[in-house]
Amino acid sequence: MKENINIAVLIDGDNIPSANVKEMMEEIAKYGNPTLKRIYGDWTKPGLNKWKNLLLENAITPIQQYAYTTGKNATDSAMIIDAMDILYSDKVDGFCLVSSDSDFTKLATRLREAGMLVIGIGEKKTPNPFIIACDKFIYIEILRKQSEDKADPKESNKSSFDKITNKEINVIVSSINDLSDEEGWAFLGDVGSLIQKKRPNFDSRNYGFEKLTPLIKSIGNFEIEQRENSKSKHKLIFVKNKEKRNSKSRN
């Protein structure tokens, strides 16, 4: 991924809770510089009042969009039109679309076709077509859980995370196979990147682990090896699938 990329952050104010906007902005900053931040909605509606102070605190520009017709989402249309204008301005390298609405699936696809990095942020109820249209998709619930754990680490509860299933384990196994050398070893960094391409919503944090390495260690189906790095003091981590007879069965 290109360093110091500029990202346009477009938020669907009608479809996203305001409570974790600070955590969302901190997460976006990991991927690039959010140079443009806009939120769309009908600001004459009382339901959006809770956003107002948060917009000032996070330097997010509100875009007014009246609901011209009952039952039609004018906010979606305004956000999509703006996204295309921004795309053709050549001022950004990527977009972060913050919504749980599948109506943005085509937009995400079009932006990626234009060579843009597309990050999605939404709730776990987000339809799968929108998730897989993004390069990476992050669940708000995970950002909320991280924030709660930082506030009170003693209250952290592993049972509140998803349990990894055979479906996710098979993605890891196949990704290692796709990248492995003749002895079956693959560089974990490359494995993580390939998993992300196959499953944009795959995130170690969904399963209670900050990084991919401890998640893989917890499964027990893989061998892990650290190797010296001639370019850095940090060791390189390689991973290998264990023989099938040693695999642990999981539901």
ZASE-929849 format. One record per residue (C-alpha): residue in one letter; x, y, z. Coordinates in steps of 0.02 Angstrom, whole numbers, plus 50000, padded with zeros to 5 digits. Layout:
<nodes>
NODE  aa      x      y      z
NODE   A      X      Y      Z
...
</nodes>
This chain:
<nodes>
NODE  aa      x      y      z
NODE   M  50000  50000  50000
NODE   K  50063  50173  49955
NODE   E  50122  50274  50105
NODE   N  50042  50438  50159
NODE   I  49895  50418  50043
NODE   N  49754  50545  50047
NODE   I  49584  50474  50090
NODE   A  49410  50548  50067
NODE   V  49297  50498  50211
NODE   L  49112  50497  50164
NODE   I  48988  50456  50303
NODE   D  48806  50407  50282
NODE   G  48733  50502  50429
NODE   D  48563  50417  50410
NODE   N  48637  50243  50426
NODE   I  48780  50250  50551
NODE   P  48776  50276  50741
NODE   S  48867  50430  50803
NODE   A  48936  50355  50964
NODE   N  49101  50290  50895
NODE   V  49152  50423  50770
NODE   K  49315  50457  50864
NODE   E  49364  50273  50853
NODE   M  49317  50271  50669
NODE   M  49429  50420  50630
NODE   E  49574  50342  50726
NODE   E  49553  50181  50627
NODE   I  49549  50272  50460
NODE   A  49711  50363  50504
NODE   K  49800  50193  50505
NODE   Y  49775  50181  50316
NODE   G  49810  50359  50262
NODE   N  49779  50544  50288
NODE   P  49592  50587  50294
NODE   T  49608  50750  50198
NODE   L  49423  50765  50158
NODE   K  49287  50719  50284
NODE   R  49102  50739  50246
NODE   I  48941  50674  50321
NODE   Y  48775  50672  50229
NODE   G  48601  50689  50300
NODE   D  48449  50798  50324
NODE   W  48510  50908  50467
NODE   T  48336  50979  50494
NODE   K  48288  50811  50572
NODE   P  48303  50799  50762
NODE   G  48376  50624  50747
NODE   L  48541  50694  50682
NODE   N  48566  50818  50824
NODE   K  48682  50698  50916
NODE   W  48808  50716  50774
NODE   K  48830  50904  50786
NODE   N  48959  50920  50925
NODE   L  49054  50769  50859
NODE   L  49071  50851  50689
NODE   L  49160  51001  50765
NODE   E  49273  50892  50870
NODE   N  49326  50787  50721
NODE   A  49326  50923  50585
NODE   I  49192  50834  50482
NODE   T  49093  50942  50360
NODE   P  48904  50914  50362
NODE   I  48818  50909  50192
NODE   Q  48635  50953  50195
NODE   Q  48522  50841  50091
NODE   Y  48333  50862  50103
NODE   A  48223  50709  50084
NODE   Y  48128  50763  49930
NODE   T  48020  50608  49917
NODE   T  47953  50494  50054
NODE   G  48032  50322  50046
NODE   K  48179  50377  49938
NODE   N  48354  50397  50012
NODE   A  48417  50563  49946
NODE   T  48570  50551  50060
NODE   D  48635  50401  49962
NODE   S  48619  50494  49797
NODE   A  48708  50649  49863
NODE   M  48851  50545  49933
NODE   I  48872  50447  49772
NODE   I  48874  50605  49664
NODE   D  49000  50686  49779
NODE   A  49110  50531  49776
NODE   M  49119  50536  49586
NODE   D  49160  50722  49587
NODE   I  49300  50689  49711
NODE   L  49363  50543  49607
NODE   Y  49383  50651  49452
NODE   S  49466  50791  49551
NODE   D  49622  50681  49571
NODE   K  49647  50747  49748
NODE   V  49636  50580  49840
NODE   D  49708  50405  49824
NODE   G  49569  50315  49916
NODE   F  49398  50323  49995
NODE   C  49323  50268  50160
NODE   L  49136  50237  50142
NODE   V  49053  50234  50312
NODE   S  48884  50150  50297
NODE   S  48792  49987  50327
NODE   D  48689  50011  50169
NODE   S  48708  49895  50019
NODE   D  48661  50041  49904
NODE   F  48845  50089  49903
NODE   T  48901  49923  49828
NODE   K  48909  49989  49651
NODE   L  49000  50146  49709
NODE   A  49134  50044  49797
NODE   T  49155  49936  49642
NODE   R  49169  50088  49527
NODE   L  49298  50173  49638
NODE   R  49406  50016  49642
NODE   E  49393  50002  49453
NODE   A  49468  50177  49447
NODE   G  49617  50118  49551
NODE   M  49559  50188  49717
NODE   L  49586  50103  49884
NODE   V  49413  50077  49959
NODE   I  49389  50047  50145
NODE   G  49216  50013  50214
NODE   I  49159  50040  50392
NODE   G  48989  49983  50451
NODE   E  48892  49875  50572
NODE   K  48889  49685  50566
NODE   K  48717  49694  50486
NODE   T  48799  49763  50327
NODE   P  48750  49656  50175
NODE   N  48890  49549  50105
NODE   P  48889  49625  49928
NODE   F  48946  49793  49998
NODE   I  49077  49709  50109
NODE   I  49159  49612  49967
NODE   A  49155  49765  49853
NODE   C  49281  49849  49969
NODE   D  49468  49815  49987
NODE   K  49444  49806  50174
NODE   F  49289  49813  50283
NODE   I  49293  49853  50469
NODE   Y  49151  49822  50590
NODE   I  49100  49965  50705
NODE   E  49063  49840  50842
NODE   I  49248  49793  50849
NODE   L  49301  49975  50863
NODE   R  49173  49997  51002
NODE   K  49238  49843  51094
NODE   Q  49417  49904  51080
NODE   S  49367  50072  51153
NODE   E  49276  49989  51298
NODE   D  49424  49875  51334
NODE   K  49544  50023  51338
NODE   A  49429  50114  51459
NODE   D  49416  49962  51574
NODE   P  49536  49819  51530
NODE   K  49471  49713  51675
NODE   E  49301  49705  51590
NODE   S  49371  49632  51429
NODE   N  49276  49472  51387
NODE   K  49336  49353  51252
NODE   S  49164  49273  51241
NODE   S  49095  49432  51162
NODE   F  49201  49404  51006
NODE   D  49160  49292  50858
NODE   K  49221  49112  50863
NODE   I  49332  49066  50716
NODE   T  49252  48931  50610
NODE   N  49312  48807  50480
NODE   K  49265  48933  50345
NODE   E  49394  49059  50408
NODE   I  49523  48923  50444
NODE   N  49505  48858  50266
NODE   V  49540  49033  50198
NODE   I  49701  49037  50299
NODE   V  49750  48862  50242
NODE   S  49717  48898  50058
NODE   S  49809  49065  50066
NODE   I  49963  48979  50139
NODE   N  49954  48848  50002
NODE   D  49940  48982  49869
NODE   L  50099  49069  49930
NODE   S  50206  48929  50002
NODE   D  50378  48876  49942
NODE   E  50428  48696  49905
NODE   E  50439  48659  50092
NODE   G  50267  48731  50126
NODE   W  50323  48894  50211
NODE   A  50244  49062  50171
NODE   F  50284  49237  50234
NODE   L  50146  49285  50356
NODE   G  50136  49465  50292
NODE   D  50095  49402  50117
NODE   V  49971  49277  50188
NODE   G  49880  49417  50281
NODE   S  49871  49523  50124
NODE   L  49800  49380  50021
NODE   I  49671  49337  50155
NODE   Q  49616  49519  50151
NODE   K  49591  49511  49963
NODE   K  49488  49352  49979
NODE   R  49388  49409  50131
NODE   P  49385  49601  50152
NODE   N  49300  49585  50323
NODE   F  49428  49463  50392
NODE   D  49504  49548  50544
NODE   S  49596  49465  50688
NODE   R  49508  49584  50807
NODE   N  49341  49503  50763
NODE   Y  49405  49350  50857
NODE   G  49485  49440  51004
NODE   F  49663  49455  50938
NODE   E  49754  49617  50896
NODE   K  49863  49535  50762
NODE   L  49858  49387  50644
NODE   T  50005  49295  50725
NODE   P  49922  49260  50895
NODE   L  49760  49213  50806
NODE   I  49851  49084  50700
NODE   K  49943  49017  50854
NODE   S  49778  48996  50946
NODE   I  49704  48885  50809
NODE   G  49837  48750  50821
NODE   N  49830  48698  50638
NODE   F  49988  48790  50587
NODE   E  50175  48793  50617
NODE   I  50258  48962  50646
NODE   E  50442  49004  50622
NODE   Q  50537  49165  50655
NODE   R  50683  49208  50541
NODE   E  50817  49341  50549
NODE   N  50789  49496  50444
NODE   S  50945  49570  50364
NODE   K  50857  49737  50336
NODE   S  50781  49760  50509
NODE   K  50797  49707  50691
NODE   H  50620  49638  50679
NODE   K  50612  49454  50637
NODE   L  50514  49388  50489
NODE   I  50372  49269  50529
NODE   F  50335  49121  50417
NODE   V  50189  49001  50431
NODE   K  50156  48825  50369
NODE   N  50005  48710  50368
NODE   K  50023  48560  50482
NODE   E  49992  48386  50416
NODE   K  49806  48343  50411
NODE   R  49824  48211  50545
NODE   N  49874  48349  50667
NODE   S  49731  48466  50622
NODE   K  49604  48507  50756
NODE   S  49421  48492  50710
NODE   R  49320  48650  50740
NODE   N  49139  48693  50708
</nodes>
